[in-house]
Amino acid sequence: MSGEPGPVRRHQLFTELPTGRCLTVVDDPVEVAPRGTVVVAHDLTGDRSGPGGLLAFLAAALCDGCQVRVVRFDTRGSGDSSGAFQDVSFADMTEDFLAVVRAHALADRPLVCAGFGIGGVLATLAVNELVSAGDPRPRAVLLVSSRLAEGVRFDVGPVEPMRGGEFHLPEAFFRERESLRPRSALLASGLPFLLVYGAKDVELAACAPWFAQRGTTVAIESGRGFETSDARADLVRACATYVTKLLERRS
């Protein structure tokens, strides 16, 4: 089971997929009428809580500070959701994101699609599908440490071990990733976005100008990631400020 820090008001739910398998979903509700919904996707080898509980921490802060409902979930094959990690694809994970939106996002309130790491790719692909289908709810994309790389090439064998062999993925997964164009999908959605990243993350710092020219970026000076309490406080402040201004502008 994933460690799930935070207040007891969180609701653990299950969303059934057309295949009959289930996704584990955590809903962070607000005490008053919510102003909207933020749906958050985790990184590739992570789960709904994020590294060191980062996503749980961020969700609680957005819930309290912005009066939004925050929904996090384990993609199939990760965390407590059913399925095998080595069988997952980006198409599967994007469909997971869309299934969570359909089941848990408020029908008449703004929607922010968010992702951490590769979860940003899922959020971007999903929000583009929603906008293309005429869904009026998507208002913005929130990216945390997400490069949304395009034109990448992976030199992998038939099976690629990850995190010291704890996770394994077939070559087809990486070939699929090479074909994806998440930045193009982000721009095609026409939505505003925020990228928050650690200033000492060399790869993200190198691509940050692309995002800064087209949206909003915030570099957290406290370190490469968000391990320290200062970095997490800065992350929360940046995300909460952005979401609050977005909702005020759209209200």
C-alpha positions in Angstrom: 0.0 0.0 0.0 1.1 3.6 -0.7 1.9 5.8 2.3 -0.9 8.4 2.4 -0.1 11.3 4.8 -2.5 14.0 5.5 -5.9 14.7 7.0 -8.5 12.0 7.5 -11.0 13.9 5.4 -9.5 12.4 2.3 -11.7 9.9 0.5 -10.2 6.8 -1.2 -12.3 5.8 -4.1 -12.2 3.4 -7.1 -12.8 4.1 -10.7 -13.7 1.2 -12.9 -12.2 1.1 -16.4 -14.0 -0.4 -19.5 -11.6 -3.4 -19.1 -13.1 -4.1 -15.7 -9.9 -3.1 -13.9 -9.9 -0.4 -11.2 -8.0 2.7 -10.5 -7.3 3.8 -7.0 -8.3 7.5 -6.6 -7.9 9.9 -3.7 -10.3 12.9 -3.5 -9.3 15.9 -1.3 -12.6 17.6 -0.8 -13.1 21.1 0.6 -15.3 22.1 3.5 -17.2 24.7 1.4 -18.5 24.7 -2.2 -15.5 23.9 -4.3 -14.5 26.5 -7.0 -13.2 23.8 -9.3 -11.3 20.6 -9.7 -7.6 19.8 -10.0 -6.8 16.4 -11.4 -3.1 15.3 -10.8 -1.1 12.5 -12.4 2.1 11.1 -10.8 5.5 10.4 -12.4 6.2 7.2 -14.2 7.5 4.9 -11.4 5.6 6.8 -8.7 2.1 6.8 -7.2 -0.7 9.2 -6.2 1.3 10.4 -3.1 4.3 11.4 -5.0 8.0 11.2 -3.8 8.0 11.6 -0.1 4.3 12.5 -0.1 4.9 15.5 -2.3 1.7 15.3 -4.3 -0.3 14.6 -1.1 1.2 17.7 0.4 0.5 19.8 -2.6 -3.1 18.6 -2.9 -3.8 19.4 0.7 -2.4 22.9 0.3 -4.4 23.6 -2.9 -7.5 22.3 -1.3 -7.2 24.5 1.7 -5.7 27.6 0.0 -7.7 27.7 -3.2 -10.9 26.0 -2.2 -10.6 23.5 -5.0 -11.3 19.8 -5.0 -8.0 17.9 -5.8 -8.2 14.4 -7.2 -5.1 12.2 -7.4 -4.9 8.6 -8.8 -2.6 5.7 -9.4 -2.4 4.9 -13.1 -3.0 1.2 -14.0 -0.1 -1.0 -12.9 1.1 1.6 -10.3 0.4 2.1 -6.6 -2.8 0.3 -5.6 -4.5 0.3 -9.0 -4.9 -3.0 -10.8 -2.8 -4.1 -13.7 0.9 -4.8 -14.4 3.4 -2.0 -14.7 5.2 -3.6 -17.6 2.0 -3.8 -19.6 1.2 -0.1 -19.4 1.3 2.4 -22.3 1.0 6.1 -22.6 -2.3 5.6 -24.4 -3.5 3.6 -21.3 -2.3 6.2 -18.8 -3.9 9.0 -20.8 -7.2 7.1 -20.8 -6.8 6.6 -17.1 -6.5 10.4 -16.7 -9.6 10.9 -18.8 -11.6 8.3 -16.9 -10.8 10.0 -13.6 -11.9 13.4 -15.1 -15.2 11.8 -16.3 -15.8 10.2 -12.9 -14.6 12.8 -10.4 -14.2 16.3 -11.9 -17.1 18.6 -11.1 -19.5 18.9 -14.0 -20.1 22.6 -13.9 -16.8 24.0 -12.5 -13.4 24.8 -14.0 -10.9 22.0 -14.4 -7.1 22.2 -14.1 -5.1 19.2 -15.5 -1.9 18.7 -13.6 1.0 16.4 -13.7 4.4 15.7 -12.0 7.2 14.5 -14.2 5.9 12.2 -16.9 2.5 12.8 -15.4 2.7 16.2 -17.1 2.7 14.4 -20.5 -0.5 12.6 -19.5 -2.1 15.8 -18.3 -1.2 17.6 -21.6 -2.4 14.8 -23.9 -5.6 14.4 -21.9 -6.5 18.1 -21.8 -6.0 18.4 -25.5 -8.4 15.6 -26.0 -11.0 17.2 -23.7 -10.7 20.6 -25.5 -10.9 18.9 -28.9 -14.1 17.2 -27.8 -15.6 20.5 -26.8 -15.5 20.0 -23.0 -15.9 23.5 -21.5 -14.3 22.8 -18.2 -10.5 22.7 -18.9 -9.0 26.1 -18.0 -5.3 25.5 -17.5 -2.5 23.0 -17.2 -0.2 22.8 -14.1 3.2 21.2 -14.7 5.6 20.3 -11.9 9.1 19.2 -13.1 7.8 18.2 -16.5 9.9 18.8 -19.6 7.4 17.5 -22.1 10.3 16.5 -24.3 9.7 16.0 -28.0 11.9 14.4 -30.6 13.5 12.1 -28.0 15.3 8.9 -28.9 15.8 6.1 -26.4 18.6 3.5 -26.7 17.0 0.5 -25.0 17.0 -3.2 -25.3 13.9 -5.5 -25.5 13.3 -4.9 -21.8 14.5 -1.8 -19.9 15.1 -2.1 -16.1 14.4 1.0 -14.1 15.1 2.1 -10.6 17.7 -0.6 -10.0 15.6 -3.3 -11.7 12.5 -2.7 -9.5 10.5 -1.7 -12.6 10.7 -3.1 -16.2 9.3 -1.7 -19.4 9.4 -3.2 -22.9 11.0 -1.4 -25.8 7.5 -0.7 -27.3 6.9 1.7 -24.4 9.9 3.9 -25.3 9.1 3.8 -29.0 5.6 5.0 -28.2 7.1 7.8 -26.1 9.3 8.9 -29.0 6.1 9.4 -31.2 4.4 11.7 -28.7 4.3 15.5 -29.1 3.2 16.8 -25.7 4.4 20.3 -26.3 2.4 20.5 -29.5 -0.6 19.1 -27.6 -0.2 21.8 -24.9 -0.1 24.6 -27.5 -3.0 23.1 -29.5 -5.2 23.1 -26.4 -4.9 26.9 -26.3 -4.9 26.9 -22.5 -2.6 28.9 -20.2 -0.1 26.9 -18.2 2.4 27.1 -15.3 5.6 25.1 -15.1 7.3 24.9 -11.7 10.7 23.4 -11.4 13.8 23.3 -9.3 16.3 25.9 -10.5 19.2 23.4 -10.0 17.5 20.8 -12.3 19.8 21.2 -15.3 17.6 19.5 -17.8 14.5 21.5 -16.9 16.5 24.8 -16.6 17.7 24.2 -20.2 14.2 23.9 -21.6 12.5 26.5 -19.3 12.9 29.3 -21.9 10.6 27.5 -24.3 7.9 27.4 -21.6 8.6 31.0 -20.4 8.0 32.3 -23.9 4.6 30.7 -24.1 3.3 30.5 -20.6 4.3 31.0 -17.0 7.3 29.5 -15.3 8.6 29.6 -11.7 12.0 28.4 -10.7 12.3 27.2 -7.2 15.7 28.3 -5.9 15.8 25.9 -2.9 17.3 23.0 -4.9 16.9 20.6 -7.7 13.7 19.0 -6.5 11.3 19.5 -3.7 12.8 17.5 -0.9 13.2 20.3 1.7 10.5 22.1 3.6 11.5 25.4 2.1 11.3 24.0 -1.5 7.8 22.6 -0.8 6.6 25.8 0.7 7.8 27.6 -2.4 6.1 25.1 -4.7 2.8 25.4 -2.8 3.0 29.2 -3.0 3.6 29.2 -6.7 0.9 26.7 -7.5 -1.7 28.2 -5.2 -1.1 31.8 -6.4 -1.5 30.7 -10.0 -4.6 28.6 -9.4 -6.2 31.4 -7.3 -5.6 34.0 -10.0 -6.9 31.7 -12.7 -10.1 31.1 -10.9 -10.6 34.8 -10.1 -10.0 35.7 -13.7 -12.5 33.1 -14.9 -15.2 33.7 -12.3 
